[in-house]
Amino acid sequence: MRIGILGTGTLAAALGEGWARAGHEVAIGGRSQANAEKLAERLGHEVLAVTPREAAAGRDAVLLAVSWDGVGDMLALAGASGGTLEGTPLIDPTNAVAHGVGVLLTGESESMAGCIAGLAPGARVVKAFHLFPAAQWTSPPAGDTDPVTVAMCGDDRAALEVVSALVRDVGGTPAVIGGMDRARQLEEAAGFVIGLAFAGFDPNSAVPRVPSPTAAN
Ligand SMILES: NC(=O)c1ccc[n+]([C@@H]2O[C@H](COP(=O)([O-])OP(=O)(O)OC[C@H]3O[C@@H](n4cnc5c(N)ncnc54)[C@H](OP(=O)(O)O)[C@@H]3O)[C@@H](O)[C@H]2O)c1
């Protein structure tokens, strides 16, 4: 696939590395061209440094790997309101949560994924990759551990299939829980995990091991 990444930080680096290693063409665009070039060089695998607009246009999938409060600026740089992302699977991994507490900072019934869909007309938004630390995708656990489940949601079936493939490419198991109306719930789940982790508890120990009746994996 031809993948665009908007952002040059920790998550951009981790997923960029994973997808490039899996054989995809990865193009990185940041608000700082110098940072995009530094990251592309560090990742190797012929990763490209491009402008945000080039990272957005004509891609098979785009990852919006920016801080939640930079989403509007980055989508503007990418030309989203003019339709550069129209028809493109747009992955939203953002966590708009109060640092160390996990309280959502979006309006009461809003989701970041919904806001992003509003700022990027025609984009096929998929909420995904927001629950695991970036290091999950660069140092996957040892071979005998079960793959992690990446819960995601979105309204476009084809986009969900594209993102599911990208989850598998970095060693995860995709789990589509529903449409965009589930995005707020997925974002709350991240707030719950982040809040527990900062309070000194292992989030894994706070959810029951419930056997799945359909055992997807
Ligand atoms: N890191 C993780 O483990 C992890 C895991 C799951 C989800 N996430 C989510 O993924 C997103 C990226 O996280 P990260 O850890 O990669 O963050 P990061 O390392 O702090 O990088 C943030 C990126 O956002 C860009 N940015 C910030 N404000 C901007 C603005 N106003 N306009 C344009 N670009 C702007 C930064 O650009 P500059 O470099 O120019 O400042 C940088 O490229 C966040 O929403 C985070 O909640 C992160």
The ligand as an ORCA input file, in Angstrom:
! r2SCAN-3c Opt
* xyz 0 1
  N       2.991      7.575     21.653
  C       2.111      6.647     21.959
  O       2.461      5.644     22.635
  C       0.683      6.744     21.488
  C      -0.118      5.603     21.562
  C      -1.442      5.680     21.123
  C      -1.941      6.880     20.629
  N      -1.142      7.990     20.583
  C      -1.717      9.228     20.036
  O      -1.076      9.460     18.785
  C      -0.921     10.868     18.572
  C       0.569     11.155     18.358
  O       1.243     10.776     19.552
  P       2.831     10.818     19.653
  O       3.209     10.069     20.863
  O       3.424     10.451     18.351
  O       3.060     12.356     19.968
  P       4.417     13.176     19.822
  O       5.581     12.289     19.807
  O       4.340     14.250     20.849
  O       4.258     13.833     18.368
  C       3.217     14.724     18.147
  C       3.195     15.149     16.691
  O       2.130     16.076     16.534
  C       2.653     17.224     15.851
  N       1.895     18.396     16.218
  C       1.600     18.866     17.471
  N       0.887     19.994     17.382
  C       0.735     20.252     16.061
  C       0.106     21.295     15.336
  N      -0.523     22.303     15.967
  N       0.141     21.245     13.984
  C       0.768     20.237     13.340
  N       1.407     19.225     13.964
  C       1.382     19.246     15.315
  C       4.087     17.313     16.347
  O       4.819     18.146     15.497
  P       6.237     18.786     15.982
  O       7.198     17.630     16.067
  O       6.541     19.755     14.930
  O       5.990     19.378     17.354
  C       4.483     15.844     16.263
  O       4.788     15.498     14.929
  C      -1.481     11.563     19.825
  O      -2.782     11.999     19.557
  C      -1.481     10.463     20.881
  O      -2.494     10.649     21.836
  C       0.158      7.935     20.993
*
